[in-house]
Amino acid sequence: MNTKKRNSLIALLVSVALPIFTASPVFAATAGVSNIENFIKSIITVFAGLAGLVATGFLVAGGFTYITSSGNPEHLDRGKRTITYALIGLAITIGAFVISNIVTTLATNAFGG
């Protein structure tokens, strides 16, 4: 076996075997109320943020429709309804976010965490 092939084989063995022998063990975290609470809070935060972004987009679209209606009553009404529904949706999202935080705080205090 020539030295080039032997060096390539040694490099391959070292690159494959070294991570296997130097790896440290990883253990799963224990499940508890705080882990579940953090997971649920993070999901609620993400959904509330996305709902806020969607509501902001509809507010902009409704405002644009309202401004560019040129006095057309149909377009004015459509823009007003879009803005109204976007604000209602944003209020519901904020209310749900606040209520979910209250419930998770009460559950954490009740079950200890």
Helices and strands as residue ranges (DSSP letters): H 3-22, H 33-67, H 73-111
